[in-house]
C-alpha cells in the first residue's frame, strides 16, 4: 500500500507543478462552497478478489488561511461482507480535501489509520485531484471539449531496501463527455495514460520489450528472499465523474485502475539471470455516490 501512497504523492506534486502554469479560472466546473454544508459519500470497491464498502462524511469549513476545505470522517466499513471495527485513531482521523483552485491536492498523514483505510482515503483524493486540475484548467465548458496535460515526471516509491526500483509515469487526458444544462449535470472523464515516451527507469534490457506493444510506464524491482522480483508493464486509470453544475460538487464517480505487466524471478541484482516471464494483472473498480 505504500506504493500507492508514494505514487499518489508524486502525482499530486506533479499536478501542482503543472497547474502553476495554468491560470486559475472560474469555469463550468468551479466549486461554489457554502460554509457548514455537509456531504456524505458511499464508496463501493473491488480490488481483485477483495470487496468493501465504506462511508465518508464531510463538512465544509474554512482553514486558517480563509480557504474553503472539506473535512471527512470515515465510518461503517464492510469488508467481504463483514463489518469492520475501526481503531479509535482511525475514527478520529479527518481527511481534508478541497476544490479551491489555489489549494493544491496533498496526501494526508496516514501513519495512524488502519491499513484497510489507505485505499479508500487515497481513492477519494484521486477524484478530488482530477476534478481540481480539470476545473483549474478552465477550458472544459462544452460537450466534447478536450484537454491533454503532459506530466513527464516519473513518480517513485522505491525505498532502497525492499523496493529497489519503483516508478510510474502518466499524462492526464481530460474530456467533458456531456453537459446537461437542464439537469445541471456534467460528465467528466479523466484518463491517466502512459506518456508518449515514458521516462521510467528500466534497469534491464529485456524490460524494454513492451508486452503487446504497449507503452511501459510502470516498473518495479523488489527483493524476494535472496532473489529479486522484477516486473514492468502498463498502468492506466479511467476516472469518470458526474458534476453538479449548480455548485461544482461530485455527485458520483467511478475509477477503473488496471495494471498489466510481466514479471520474472531473477538471481542477480543486475537482472541478467532470470526465469521465464509470467503475465500479471491487477484490476481495481471504485465507485462513489453522494447521499443526501
KOLDREN-762388 format. One line per 2 residues: number of its first residue (from 1); their letters; for each residue x, y, z of C-alpha. Coordinates in nm, 3 decimals, decimal comma, always signed. Layout:
NUM) A) X:Y:Z  ...
This chain:
1) XX) +0,000:+0,000:+0,000  +0,295:+0,235:+0,049
3) XX) +0,346:+0,207:-0,326  +0,006:+0,364:-0,382
5) XX) +0,066:+0,641:-0,128  +0,402:+0,743:-0,271
7) XX) +0,275:+0,725:-0,628  -0,022:+0,947:-0,544
9) XX) +0,208:+1,188:-0,364  +0,415:+1,216:-0,680
11) XX) +0,101:+1,270:-0,889  -0,022:+1,545:-0,654
13) XX) +0,316:+1,716:-0,668  +0,322:+1,690:-1,047
15) XX) -0,033:+1,826:-1,067  +0,061:+2,132:-0,865
17) XX) +0,380:+2,196:-1,064  +0,195:+2,161:-1,395
19) XX) -0,101:+2,371:-1,283  +0,117:+2,663:-1,179
21) XX) +0,149:+2,747:-1,548  -0,229:+2,734:-1,592
23) XX) -0,439:+3,038:-1,498  -0,698:+2,985:-1,228
25) XX) -1,034:+3,044:-1,397  -1,388:+3,032:-1,268
27) XX) -1,525:+2,800:-1,534  -1,805:+2,550:-1,571
29) XX) -1,660:+2,305:-1,315  -1,584:+2,563:-1,043
31) XX) -1,679:+2,456:-0,691  -1,908:+2,702:-0,512
33) XX) -1,882:+2,640:-0,141  -2,115:+2,725:+0,143
35) XX) -1,967:+2,706:+0,490  -2,137:+2,443:+0,704
37) XX) -2,276:+2,231:+0,418  -2,241:+1,856:+0,465
39) XX) -2,163:+1,579:+0,218  -2,187:+1,204:+0,261
41) XX) -2,028:+0,965:+0,012  -2,086:+0,591:-0,006
43) XX) -1,787:+0,412:-0,159  -1,801:+0,060:-0,303
45) XX) -1,491:-0,108:-0,439  -1,342:-0,427:-0,577
47) XX) -0,967:-0,486:-0,563  -0,913:-0,817:-0,742
49) XX) -1,092:-1,056:-0,500  -1,142:-0,807:-0,216
51) XX) -1,474:-0,625:-0,192  -1,557:-0,348:+0,053
53) XX) -1,792:-0,059:+0,127  -1,736:+0,247:+0,344
55) XX) -1,883:+0,589:+0,414  -1,712:+0,929:+0,414
57) XX) -1,898:+1,212:+0,587  -1,772:+1,565:+0,529
59) XX) -1,841:+1,920:+0,636  -1,733:+2,240:+0,461
61) XX) -1,516:+2,472:+0,670  -1,260:+2,749:+0,624
63) XX) -0,897:+2,681:+0,711  -0,659:+2,919:+0,886
65) XX) -0,589:+3,091:+0,552  -0,959:+3,156:+0,498
67) XX) -0,986:+2,900:+0,214  -1,271:+2,653:+0,189
69) XX) -1,196:+2,290:+0,272  -1,399:+1,970:+0,312
71) XX) -1,318:+1,769:+0,623  -1,414:+1,399:+0,606
73) XX) -1,458:+1,132:+0,870  -1,467:+0,763:+0,770
75) XX) -1,707:+0,505:+0,914  -1,919:+0,197:+0,851
77) XX) -1,664:-0,019:+0,671  -1,780:-0,358:+0,544
79) XX) -1,505:-0,588:+0,415  -1,606:-0,901:+0,218
81) XX) -1,949:-0,885:+0,380  -1,828:-0,841:+0,740
83) XX) -1,843:-0,520:+0,940  -1,502:-0,385:+1,042
85) XX) -1,442:-0,208:+1,373  -1,208:+0,083:+1,309
87) XX) -0,943:+0,178:+1,561  -1,005:+0,487:+1,778
89) XX) -0,725:+0,669:+1,594  -0,888:+0,592:+1,259
91) XX) -1,228:+0,705:+1,384  -1,072:+1,036:+1,488
93) XX) -0,882:+1,081:+1,160  -1,006:+1,358:+0,931
95) XX) -0,924:+1,377:+0,561  -0,901:+1,733:+0,435
97) XX) -0,986:+1,789:+0,068  -1,056:+2,099:-0,136
99) XX) -1,158:+2,205:-0,485  -1,041:+2,561:-0,425
101) XX) -0,822:+2,638:-0,732  -0,539:+2,782:-0,521
103) XX) -0,530:+2,487:-0,279  -0,324:+2,202:-0,432
105) XX) -0,405:+1,835:-0,360  -0,192:+1,678:-0,089
107) XX) -0,151:+1,345:+0,086  -0,271:+1,339:+0,448
109) XX) -0,070:+1,181:+0,730  -0,178:+0,816:+0,718
111) XX) +0,055:+0,685:+0,987  -0,225:+0,633:+1,242
113) XX) -0,504:+0,494:+1,024  -0,596:+0,127:+0,972
115) XX) -0,425:-0,010:+0,661  -0,762:-0,104:+0,507
117) XX) -0,850:+0,268:+0,504  -0,549:+0,376:+0,299
119) XX) -0,709:+0,267:-0,030  -1,042:+0,447:+0,028
121) XX) -0,868:+0,762:+0,154  -0,633:+0,788:-0,143
123) XX) -0,906:+0,694:-0,394  -1,129:+0,977:-0,271
125) XX) -0,827:+1,205:-0,307  -0,786:+1,085:-0,667
127) XX) -1,139:+1,200:-0,754  -1,075:+1,540:-0,597
129) XX) -0,727:+1,582:-0,752  -0,857:+1,508:-1,102
131) XX) -1,153:+1,746:-1,072  -0,928:+2,010:-0,915
133) XX) -0,698:+2,003:-1,220  -0,984:+1,998:-1,472
135) XX) -1,154:+2,292:-1,300  -0,831:+2,490:-1,268
137) XX) -0,753:+2,446:-1,640  -1,084:+2,622:-1,702
139) XX) -1,118:+2,534:-2,073  -1,370:+2,249:-2,042
141) XX) -1,707:+2,415:-2,099  -1,898:+2,229:-2,371
143) XX) -1,974:+1,869:-2,459  -1,671:+1,719:-2,631
145) XX) -1,419:+1,975:-2,501  -1,079:+1,811:-2,451
147) XX) -0,753:+1,899:-2,279  -0,431:+1,699:-2,253
149) XX) -0,195:+1,770:-1,963  +0,156:+1,632:-2,007
151) XX) +0,340:+1,543:-1,689  +0,662:+1,363:-1,788
153) XX) +0,778:+1,332:-1,428  +0,807:+0,971:-1,305
155) XX) +0,685:+0,910:-0,952  +0,898:+0,679:-0,739
157) XX) +0,810:+0,459:-0,444  +1,149:+0,285:-0,412
159) XX) +1,270:+0,262:-0,052  +1,618:+0,129:-0,137
161) XX) +1,569:-0,170:+0,090  +1,273:-0,382:-0,016
163) XX) +1,176:-0,195:-0,334  +1,494:-0,118:-0,530
165) XX) +1,319:+0,034:-0,832  +0,959:+0,151:-0,837
167) XX) +0,835:+0,409:-1,087  +0,522:+0,513:-1,273
169) XX) +0,459:+0,796:-1,520  +0,124:+0,922:-1,652
171) XX) -0,024:+1,207:-1,853  -0,378:+1,338:-1,796
173) XX) -0,624:+1,317:-2,085  -0,938:+1,512:-1,987
175) XX) -1,267:+1,527:-2,176  -1,605:+1,678:-2,095
177) XX) -1,822:+1,393:-2,220  -2,157:+1,562:-2,164
179) XX) -2,309:+1,887:-2,038  -2,678:+1,868:-1,949
181) XX) -2,786:+2,220:-1,865  -3,143:+2,107:-1,800
183) XX) -3,040:+1,860:-1,530  -2,740:+2,078:-1,432
185) XX) -2,501:+1,780:-1,459  -2,170:+1,748:-1,641
187) XX) -1,987:+1,421:-1,709  -1,609:+1,445:-1,685
189) XX) -1,362:+1,175:-1,792  -1,001:+1,198:-1,677
191) XX) -0,777:+0,926:-1,816  -0,435:+0,867:-1,658
193) XX) -0,247:+0,738:-1,961  +0,112:+0,640:-2,047
195) XX) +0,309:+0,934:-2,189  +0,428:+0,906:-2,549
197) XX) +0,778:+0,849:-2,412  +0,758:+0,729:-2,051
199) XX) +1,074:+0,820:-1,866  +1,062:+0,541:-1,610
201) XX) +1,389:+0,369:-1,526  +1,422:+0,026:-1,694
203) XX) +1,731:-0,137:-1,538  +1,743:-0,445:-1,766
205) XX) +1,749:-0,474:-2,146  +1,465:-0,727:-2,153
207) XX) +1,237:-0,475:-1,976  +1,245:-0,252:-2,282
209) XX) +1,049:-0,510:-2,480  +0,694:-0,390:-2,420
211) XX) +0,427:-0,662:-2,385  +0,156:-0,636:-2,652
213) XX) +0,333:-0,330:-2,798  +0,203:-0,119:-2,507
215) XX) +0,400:+0,172:-2,364  +0,584:+0,074:-2,047
217) XX) +0,502:+0,329:-1,779  +0,520:+0,108:-1,467
219) XX) +0,825:-0,079:-1,333  +0,918:-0,240:-1,004
221) XX) +1,215:-0,441:-0,879  +1,193:-0,579:-0,526
223) XX) +1,381:-0,823:-0,306  +1,232:-1,169:-0,268
225) XX) +1,424:-1,366:-0,006  +1,774:-1,397:-0,159
227) XX) +1,646:-1,326:-0,511  +1,482:-1,039:-0,696
229) XX) +1,133:-0,997:-0,840  +1,132:-0,772:-1,147
231) XX) +0,820:-0,652:-1,327  +0,730:-0,397:-1,593
233) XX) +0,416:-0,309:-1,781  +0,137:-0,059:-1,829
235) XX) -0,082:+0,114:-1,571  -0,392:+0,317:-1,657
237) XX) -0,665:+0,496:-1,461  -1,001:+0,597:-1,605
239) XX) -1,180:+0,836:-1,369  -1,534:+0,933:-1,468
241) XX) -1,740:+1,177:-1,260  -2,083:+1,339:-1,259
243) XX) -2,051:+1,703:-1,151  -2,338:+1,911:-1,010
245) XX) -2,321:+2,233:-1,213  -2,513:+2,427:-0,951
247) XX) -2,227:+2,409:-0,703  -1,944:+2,204:-0,858
249) XX) -1,964:+1,909:-0,617  -1,905:+1,549:-0,724
251) XX) -2,241:+1,369:-0,745  -2,093:+1,030:-0,834
253) XX) -1,779:+0,878:-0,977  -1,606:+0,561:-1,095
255) XX) -1,237:+0,468:-1,108  -1,113:+0,182:-1,326
257) XX) -0,746:+0,111:-1,244  -0,566:-0,158:-1,444
259) XX) -0,207:-0,280:-1,426  -0,098:-0,527:-1,696
261) XX) +0,258:-0,642:-1,661  +0,514:-0,920:-1,690
263) XX) +0,733:-1,032:-1,402  +1,036:-1,256:-1,367
265) XX) +1,226:-1,413:-1,079  +1,593:-1,314:-1,105
267) XX) +1,902:-1,447:-0,927  +2,114:-1,134:-0,957
269) XX) +2,064:-0,767:-0,877  +2,154:-0,674:-1,237
271) XX) +1,852:-0,882:-1,358  +2,053:-1,076:-1,616
273) XX) +1,990:-1,428:-1,481  +1,611:-1,457:-1,478
275) XX) +1,339:-1,712:-1,526  +1,068:-1,706:-1,789
277) XX) +0,826:-1,411:-1,785  +0,476:-1,461:-1,648
279) XX) +0,183:-1,225:-1,700  +0,025:-1,044:-1,405
281) XX) -0,285:-0,827:-1,397  -0,448:-0,626:-1,122
283) XX) -0,786:-0,457:-1,163  -0,948:-0,216:-0,920
285) XX) -1,300:-0,075:-0,954  -1,412:+0,204:-0,721
287) XX) -1,749:+0,379:-0,710  -1,863:+0,677:-0,502
289) XX) -2,212:+0,824:-0,476  -2,324:+1,134:-0,287
291) XX) -2,607:+1,064:-0,044  -2,829:+1,337:+0,095
